[in-house]
Amino acid sequence: MTHFDIVRVDPSDHGLVQSWLDAQESVEEHDFQGLSPWRPLGPLVGLVVPDPDNRREQWAAVCDGEVLGYLTLVLSDRDNTHLANFSAGVRPGSRRRGIGSALLRHAEERAAADGRTTVSTWLAVPHESAPDVRGDGGPFLIDNGYKRSLEAAVRMCDLDAVDEDELDRVWDAAWAKADGFELVSFHGVPPEHVIEGMAYLNARMYTDMPLGDWDLQEGRITADTLRLWERQRLQKGQLNLQTAVVHRESGEVAGFTEIQVTAGNERDCHQGNTIVDPRFRGHRLGTILKIANQRRLRSMRPWMRRVWTGNAESNSQMISINEAVGYRLAGHETVFQKKLA
Ligand SMILES: CC(C)(COP(=O)(O)OP(=O)(O)OC[C@H]1O[C@@H](n2cnc3c(N)ncnc32)[C@H](O)[C@@H]1OP(=O)(O)O)[C@@H](O)C(=O)NCCC(=O)NCCS
């Protein structure tokens, strides 16, 4: 039995921070090969830049000054205050010695003490499309009383492999059904004439996407939230490329999509939300939004190579749009969830 202590990661303890990053990297390399590559800058920035929406607790299981395992616990204060999300990992050479269980217990105790009744984690799991992803986490979570609550497919768009002529055809066919709509592309704070509509759709996003049994509830997002998020992105060095579509006659925002470019990762980026308001569906707006934003990424970040996205397995409409614009299956993720109450 290895002796270890679970301690809060102190950003001013450089040796601890270095070992904490190293432990994460070793888990990523061992367990999640072939998926979106891990970069240290994200966790590092998260350690020192406070997030007004979420309390983010970073914990480490430490033995003789070395971090053997880590736990990130996220407690949202904006909405979903019944829920706590976490991720955890143990160095490959230190497994099956009770460290993972201790970190999980710690997460559940902290969550319960904060009044949370559900804990959940997104985890990449083995799948034929991702042969190098290992499967230690699933059985571990099931043994600890977690249930699979949402199945999601990971897709990746290799921007250099996209058939741009085919994309032109898809684009033209889509616009033939989208008379009366126009695009607004931006990064930074959304322009004033779309910001209220963007806030409404961002909140809708929480519950409009298929959620399986995952206990996510409605978001509380206003125009001020979007302004705040943008200030935070600036602090973190993140770029959020967005395209919205506006219904010309009513001036209403019919939908939007976003691609997130994180600092320190100029080869891989992530698709964020995409939503079309149910009142405006059936005009191929989802396809138009995704092509427009993808092409914008191409022109603003010509060296960017891959865009990653995840969709609930049951979200067949979004998946068929993604396939049409160049995304291909690259892995599988599951939300594991446990009710504490
Ligand atoms: C999942 C993980 C955190 C477990 O860490 P760990 O320190 O090995 O876990 P523990 O030693 O506390 O395991 C406790 C029990 O969980 C179960 N378990 C753990 N790993 C397992 C595996 N690969 N297969 C089947 N059961 C497993 C066993 O019942 C184990 O008890 P045992 O060793 O007496 O059989 C670790 O494998 C890991 O870091 N995986 C990659 C990241 C990840 O999947 N995180 C999941 C949580 S977000």
The ligand as a MOL file (V3000), in Angstrom:
LIG
                    3D

  0  0  0     0  0            999 V3000
M  V30 BEGIN CTAB
M  V30 COUNTS 48 50 0 0 0
M  V30 BEGIN ATOM
M  V30 1 C -9.2730 4.9470 -13.5090 0
M  V30 2 C -8.0360 5.2450 -12.6640 0
M  V30 3 C -8.1640 6.6420 -12.1010 0
M  V30 4 C -8.0310 4.2310 -11.4800 0
M  V30 5 O -6.9340 4.5480 -10.6280 0
M  V30 6 P -6.3230 3.4460 -9.6460 0
M  V30 7 O -5.4690 4.1460 -8.6720 0
M  V30 8 O -5.7220 2.3450 -10.3890 0
M  V30 9 O -7.6520 2.9070 -8.9160 0
M  V30 10 P -7.7500 1.9960 -7.6220 0
M  V30 11 O -6.4640 1.3220 -7.3290 0
M  V30 12 O -8.3000 2.8220 -6.5070 0
M  V30 13 O -8.8390 0.9240 -8.1060 0
M  V30 14 C -9.9320 0.5840 -7.2860 0
M  V30 15 C -10.7800 -0.4830 -7.9180 0
M  V30 16 O -11.3400 0.0050 -9.1630 0
M  V30 17 C -11.4390 -1.0920 -10.0810 0
M  V30 18 N -10.5290 -0.8980 -11.2240 0
M  V30 19 C -9.5220 -0.0060 -11.3370 0
M  V30 20 N -8.9310 -0.1330 -12.5430 0
M  V30 21 C -9.5690 -1.1090 -13.1850 0
M  V30 22 C -9.3990 -1.7210 -14.4530 0
M  V30 23 N -8.4460 -1.3320 -15.3200 0
M  V30 24 N -10.2380 -2.7230 -14.8000 0
M  V30 25 C -11.1660 -3.1710 -13.9520 0
M  V30 26 N -11.3700 -2.6320 -12.7150 0
M  V30 27 C -10.5910 -1.6110 -12.3500 0
M  V30 28 C -11.0100 -2.3300 -9.2940 0
M  V30 29 O -12.1620 -2.8270 -8.6210 0
M  V30 30 C -10.0400 -1.7230 -8.2950 0
M  V30 31 O -9.8680 -2.5240 -7.1710 0
M  V30 32 P -8.7480 -3.7140 -7.1880 0
M  V30 33 O -7.4650 -3.1120 -7.6440 0
M  V30 34 O -8.7160 -4.1770 -5.7730 0
M  V30 35 O -9.2630 -4.7300 -8.1550 0
M  V30 36 C -6.7460 5.0670 -13.4870 0
M  V30 37 O -6.7800 3.8150 -14.1450 0
M  V30 38 C -6.5430 6.1420 -14.5360 0
M  V30 39 O -5.9310 7.1560 -14.2580 0
M  V30 40 N -7.0970 5.9370 -15.7670 0
M  V30 41 C -7.0090 6.9880 -16.8000 0
M  V30 42 C -7.8990 8.1900 -16.4580 0
M  V30 43 C -9.3220 7.7460 -16.1650 0
M  V30 44 O -9.8270 6.8270 -16.7850 0
M  V30 45 N -10.0110 8.4230 -15.2170 0
M  V30 46 C -11.3400 7.9960 -14.8100 0
M  V30 47 C -11.9730 8.9210 -13.8400 0
M  V30 48 S -12.2950 10.5290 -14.5480 0
M  V30 END ATOM
M  V30 BEGIN BOND
M  V30 1 1 1 2
M  V30 2 1 2 3
M  V30 3 1 2 4
M  V30 4 1 2 36
M  V30 5 1 4 5
M  V30 6 1 5 6
M  V30 7 2 6 7
M  V30 8 1 6 8
M  V30 9 1 6 9
M  V30 10 1 9 10
M  V30 11 2 10 11
M  V30 12 1 10 12
M  V30 13 1 10 13
M  V30 14 1 13 14
M  V30 15 1 14 15
M  V30 16 1 15 16
M  V30 17 1 15 30
M  V30 18 1 16 17
M  V30 19 1 17 18
M  V30 20 1 17 28
M  V30 21 1 18 19
M  V30 22 1 18 27
M  V30 23 2 19 20
M  V30 24 1 20 21
M  V30 25 1 21 22
M  V30 26 2 21 27
M  V30 27 1 22 23
M  V30 28 2 22 24
M  V30 29 1 24 25
M  V30 30 2 25 26
M  V30 31 1 26 27
M  V30 32 1 28 29
M  V30 33 1 28 30
M  V30 34 1 30 31
M  V30 35 1 31 32
M  V30 36 2 32 33
M  V30 37 1 32 34
M  V30 38 1 32 35
M  V30 39 1 36 37
M  V30 40 1 36 38
M  V30 41 2 38 39
M  V30 42 1 38 40
M  V30 43 1 40 41
M  V30 44 1 41 42
M  V30 45 1 42 43
M  V30 46 2 43 44
M  V30 47 1 43 45
M  V30 48 1 45 46
M  V30 49 1 46 47
M  V30 50 1 47 48
M  V30 END BOND
M  V30 END CTAB
M  END
